Amino acid sequence: MVKQLEFSLTSRPRGYHLVTGEIIKNLPQLPDTGILHLFIKHTSAGLTLNENADPSVRVDFEGFFDVLVPEGHPVYTHTMEGSDDMPAHLKASLVGNSVTIPITHGSLNMGIWQGIYLCEFRNYGGARKIVATIYS
């Protein structure tokens, strides 16, 4: 059986935001066993699983990606939407647009230190649409 729904995450500023709780609140009751697939419908933000306890991880993500993909690089030709736009597209391609999480005993079966991140690469990205597909 497959269920699918779409919802929006609250608008957030540029950064790496733990959204596990917000995602769970938007989901229906989960099956006893299955798989949750989350897909973000944007090209300037991403989803990933990572450390959910120490906030310095989010700071380090930001610092690393800003060094790896800096704003204002002279090679960029796609510049009409602002200096943060092309780097946001590149960062989103590196991080990816989906995560898949097993469901066990009606809950997301993640490691104790794992959380779902919204990686917002635009300064003002707005609400981000998520498609959740639940396989049971």
C-alpha positions in Angstrom: 0.0 0.0 0.0 1.2 3.5 -0.9 0.1 6.8 0.6 1.3 10.2 -0.6 0.8 13.7 0.7 2.3 17.1 0.2 2.9 19.8 2.8 4.9 22.9 3.3 7.6 23.5 5.9 7.7 26.8 7.7 9.8 29.5 6.0 13.3 29.6 7.4 16.3 31.8 6.8 19.4 30.5 5.1 21.0 27.7 7.2 20.7 24.1 8.2 17.5 23.5 10.2 16.4 20.4 12.0 12.8 19.7 10.9 12.2 16.2 12.1 9.4 17.3 14.5 7.7 19.4 11.9 7.8 16.6 9.4 6.4 14.0 11.8 3.6 16.4 12.7 2.6 16.6 9.0 2.5 12.8 8.6 -0.5 10.6 9.1 -0.2 7.6 11.4 2.6 5.5 10.1 2.3 1.8 9.4 3.9 -0.8 11.7 6.6 -1.5 9.0 7.5 0.4 5.9 9.5 3.2 4.3 9.1 6.9 4.3 10.5 8.8 1.3 10.7 12.6 1.5 11.3 14.8 -1.6 11.7 18.5 -1.6 10.2 20.3 -4.6 12.9 23.0 -5.0 16.2 23.5 -6.7 17.8 25.8 -4.1 17.2 23.8 -0.9 18.0 20.2 0.1 17.2 17.4 2.6 19.7 15.3 4.5 20.0 13.2 7.6 22.7 14.2 10.1 23.7 15.0 13.7 20.7 16.1 15.7 22.3 17.0 19.1 25.2 19.4 18.7 24.2 22.7 17.0 27.9 23.3 16.0 27.4 20.7 13.3 25.0 23.1 11.6 27.5 26.0 11.8 30.2 23.7 10.3 27.9 22.7 7.5 27.3 26.3 6.6 31.0 27.2 6.8 32.1 24.2 4.7 29.5 24.7 2.0 30.2 28.4 1.8 33.9 27.7 1.2 33.2 24.9 -1.3 30.6 26.9 -3.2 31.2 30.6 -2.6 28.8 33.4 -3.6 30.1 35.8 -6.4 32.4 33.3 -8.0 33.4 34.7 -11.5 32.5 31.5 -13.3 28.8 31.9 -12.5 26.6 33.1 -15.5 23.2 32.5 -13.8 23.2 35.7 -11.7 19.9 37.4 -12.4 18.1 36.1 -9.2 20.7 37.3 -6.7 24.2 36.4 -5.6 22.8 33.5 -3.4 20.9 31.8 -6.2 23.5 30.0 -8.3 25.4 28.8 -5.2 22.1 27.6 -3.8 21.5 25.4 -6.9 25.0 23.9 -6.7 24.7 23.2 -3.0 21.3 21.6 -3.4 22.7 19.3 -6.1 25.5 18.3 -3.7 23.2 17.6 -0.7 20.4 16.1 -2.7 16.6 16.5 -2.8 15.4 13.4 -0.9 15.8 11.1 2.1 14.5 7.6 2.7 13.9 6.4 6.2 12.7 3.0 7.4 9.5 2.7 9.5 9.6 0.2 12.3 6.9 -0.3 15.0 5.1 2.8 13.6 8.0 5.2 14.1 10.9 6.5 12.0 13.8 4.2 12.5 16.6 6.6 12.7 19.8 6.5 14.8 19.6 8.2 18.2 21.8 11.1 16.9 20.1 11.4 13.5 17.7 14.2 12.5 16.1 15.4 9.2 17.6 18.7 8.0 16.2 21.3 5.7 19.2 22.8 4.1 18.1 26.2 3.1 20.6 27.7 0.7 18.7 31.0 -0.2 18.7 34.0 2.1 14.9 34.1 1.7 13.7 30.8 0.3 10.2 30.9 1.6 8.0 27.9 2.6 9.4 24.7 1.1 7.1 22.0 -0.3 7.7 18.4 0.7 6.2 15.3 -0.9 6.0 12.4 1.6 5.4 8.9 0.2 4.8 6.2 2.7 5.2 2.6 1.6 3.8 -0.2 3.8 
